[in-house]
């Protein structure tokens, strides 16, 4: 792919990407206010598409990632409140899998998956396994690592650990361990390739 851009270009590239993220985030919040799930998904997807770049250094990419992460919390809150969107979680979970590009698709899936587990409508272990498995689809080292980081951020308090409220039907500590460990394993695989 393309090489990382020169250091002097990093600030400019970040500004350009940030401007798009801010604009799309504005429309995302408007769509959420209007309870327009389709538009919310579209603008979230456009925002995440900025993370498809290969031109940013890891540090600059992290800055952009954090902007996207913060904006995605609005969508996560929206997904988690059925009174807002009025959809079945299973339908939302299926609908985000139609996003055209793999990176937005998986960020959206991790976001809705986290909200899905929180509602208790699906066993945590099934969602964790599913999303973790699908995230293997992104093999670009930097993009893959940050996707894995996002996945762990979104799921960290949704694991079926003892006393979490997600265990029992949701799974066991073994399932929680399996998720955490496979996330480490996949991240490590990507990390090695960045060196």
PAMIPA-225777 format. One record per residue (C-alpha): chain; x, y, z. Coordinates in steps of 0.05 Angstrom, whole numbers, always signed. Layout:
% PAMIPA-225777
pt chain A u X v Y w Z
...
***
This chain:
% PAMIPA-225777
pt chain A u +0 v +0 w +0
pt chain A u +19 v +73 w +5
pt chain A u +75 v +92 w +51
pt chain A u +65 v +137 w +111
pt chain A u +68 v +210 w +90
pt chain A u +126 v +256 w +110
pt chain A u +123 v +285 w +181
pt chain A u +107 v +355 w +156
pt chain A u +46 v +327 w +121
pt chain A u +20 v +291 w +183
pt chain A u -11 v +353 w +214
pt chain A u -45 v +372 w +148
pt chain A u -71 v +302 w +137
pt chain A u -98 v +299 w +208
pt chain A u -133 v +366 w +199
pt chain A u -166 v +343 w +135
pt chain A u -189 v +277 w +166
pt chain A u -212 v +312 w +230
pt chain A u -254 v +361 w +191
pt chain A u -291 v +303 w +158
pt chain A u -299 v +267 w +224
pt chain A u -328 v +330 w +256
pt chain A u -375 v +342 w +198
pt chain A u -400 v +270 w +197
pt chain A u -406 v +270 w +273
pt chain A u -451 v +331 w +268
pt chain A u -497 v +294 w +220
pt chain A u -492 v +231 w +262
pt chain A u -518 v +268 w +323
pt chain A u -573 v +300 w +283
pt chain A u -595 v +232 w +257
pt chain A u -595 v +205 w +328
pt chain A u -639 v +263 w +350
pt chain A u -687 v +247 w +293
pt chain A u -684 v +172 w +310
pt chain A u -662 v +160 w +238
pt chain A u -622 v +96 w +246
pt chain A u -606 v +89 w +172
pt chain A u -575 v +159 w +169
pt chain A u -540 v +148 w +236
pt chain A u -506 v +86 w +207
pt chain A u -488 v +122 w +143
pt chain A u -454 v +180 w +177
pt chain A u -420 v +136 w +228
pt chain A u -394 v +94 w +170
pt chain A u -369 v +156 w +133
pt chain A u -333 v +178 w +197
pt chain A u -300 v +110 w +207
pt chain A u -278 v +109 w +134
pt chain A u -227 v +163 w +153
pt chain A u -192 v +108 w +192
pt chain A u -180 v +70 w +127
pt chain A u -119 v +114 w +112
pt chain A u -48 v +86 w +105
pt chain A u -16 v +155 w +105
pt chain A u -16 v +170 w +180
pt chain A u +39 v +152 w +228
pt chain A u +16 v +108 w +287
pt chain A u +15 v +168 w +334
pt chain A u -25 v +211 w +286
pt chain A u -71 v +153 w +271
pt chain A u -83 v +146 w +346
pt chain A u -104 v +219 w +350
pt chain A u -154 v +209 w +294
pt chain A u -178 v +144 w +325
pt chain A u -192 v +178 w +392
pt chain A u -236 v +230 w +357
pt chain A u -275 v +175 w +322
pt chain A u -279 v +135 w +387
pt chain A u -310 v +193 w +425
pt chain A u -362 v +206 w +371
pt chain A u -380 v +132 w +367
pt chain A u -401 v +134 w +440
pt chain A u -462 v +174 w +418
pt chain A u -482 v +117 w +371
pt chain A u -469 v +65 w +425
pt chain A u -516 v +102 w +472
pt chain A u -568 v +105 w +418
pt chain A u -562 v +31 w +402
pt chain A u -569 v +15 w +476
pt chain A u -635 v +52 w +484
pt chain A u -692 v +16 w +449
pt chain A u -740 v +72 w +465
pt chain A u -699 v +115 w +416
pt chain A u -693 v +69 w +356
pt chain A u -750 v +20 w +368
pt chain A u -714 v -37 w +333
pt chain A u -699 v -108 w +354
pt chain A u -625 v -114 w +373
pt chain A u -618 v -175 w +328
pt chain A u -643 v -133 w +269
pt chain A u -593 v -77 w +284
pt chain A u -538 v -128 w +291
pt chain A u -555 v -157 w +223
pt chain A u -565 v -90 w +189
pt chain A u -496 v -63 w +206
pt chain A u -465 v -123 w +171
pt chain A u -487 v -94 w +104
pt chain A u -440 v -34 w +109
pt chain A u -402 v -32 w +43
pt chain A u -332 v -28 w +70
pt chain A u -303 v -78 w +119
pt chain A u -272 v -28 w +168
pt chain A u -337 v +11 w +182
pt chain A u -375 v -54 w +183
pt chain A u -332 v -82 w +239
pt chain A u -330 v -18 w +280
pt chain A u -406 v -15 w +275
pt chain A u -412 v -88 w +293
pt chain A u -369 v -81 w +355
pt chain A u -411 v -20 w +375
pt chain A u -478 v -53 w +366
pt chain A u -451 v -119 w +394
pt chain A u -432 v -84 w +459
pt chain A u -501 v -52 w +464
pt chain A u -533 v -119 w +447
pt chain A u -497 v -155 w +504
pt chain A u -517 v -99 w +552
pt chain A u -591 v -108 w +536
pt chain A u -584 v -182 w +555
pt chain A u -621 v -203 w +492
pt chain A u -564 v -248 w +470
pt chain A u -512 v -289 w +507
pt chain A u -448 v -248 w +514
pt chain A u -405 v -308 w +493
pt chain A u -439 v -314 w +425
pt chain A u -431 v -240 w +407
pt chain A u -360 v -238 w +432
pt chain A u -340 v -298 w +392
pt chain A u -376 v -274 w +330
pt chain A u -347 v -204 w +330
pt chain A u -277 v -227 w +349
pt chain A u -277 v -277 w +292
pt chain A u -302 v -227 w +241
pt chain A u -248 v -176 w +262
pt chain A u -197 v -224 w +232
pt chain A u -221 v -196 w +166
pt chain A u -178 v -134 w +175
pt chain A u -106 v -154 w +165
pt chain A u -73 v -86 w +155
pt chain A u -28 v -82 w +217
pt chain A u -45 v -11 w +240
pt chain A u -118 v -12 w +222
pt chain A u -125 v -82 w +251
pt chain A u -92 v -64 w +317
pt chain A u -136 v -4 w +328
pt chain A u -198 v -44 w +309
pt chain A u -177 v -95 w +362
pt chain A u -166 v -39 w +411
pt chain A u -235 v -12 w +397
pt chain A u -265 v -81 w +406
pt chain A u -231 v -89 w +474
pt chain A u -253 v -19 w +495
pt chain A u -326 v -33 w +475
pt chain A u -328 v -102 w +508
pt chain A u -285 v -92 w +570
pt chain A u -345 v -89 w +617
pt chain A u -388 v -138 w +577
pt chain A u -349 v -202 w +591
pt chain A u -383 v -261 w +626
pt chain A u -337 v -257 w +686
pt chain A u -359 v -279 w +755
pt chain A u -403 v -225 w +784
pt chain A u -409 v -186 w +719
pt chain A u -483 v -202 w +709
pt chain A u -467 v -230 w +640
pt chain A u -446 v -299 w +664
pt chain A u -491 v -361 w +668
pt chain A u -530 v -363 w +603
pt chain A u -483 v -310 w +576
pt chain A u -423 v -354 w +586
pt chain A u -369 v -369 w +637
pt chain A u -302 v -342 w +657
pt chain A u -273 v -389 w +605
pt chain A u -310 v -351 w +551
pt chain A u -286 v -285 w +578
pt chain A u -214 v -311 w +579
pt chain A u -221 v -339 w +509
pt chain A u -243 v -270 w +483
pt chain A u -188 v -231 w +518
pt chain A u -135 v -281 w +499
pt chain A u -153 v -287 w +426
pt chain A u -155 v -211 w +423
pt chain A u -83 v -209 w +450
pt chain A u -62 v -264 w +402
pt chain A u -91 v -229 w +341
pt chain A u -64 v -161 w +363
pt chain A u +5 v -191 w +373
pt chain A u +2 v -222 w +303
pt chain A u -13 v -153 w +274
pt chain A u +39 v -119 w +319
pt chain A u +95 v -164 w +295
pt chain A u +80 v -145 w +223
pt chain A u +86 v -70 w +240
pt chain A u +159 v -77 w +260
***
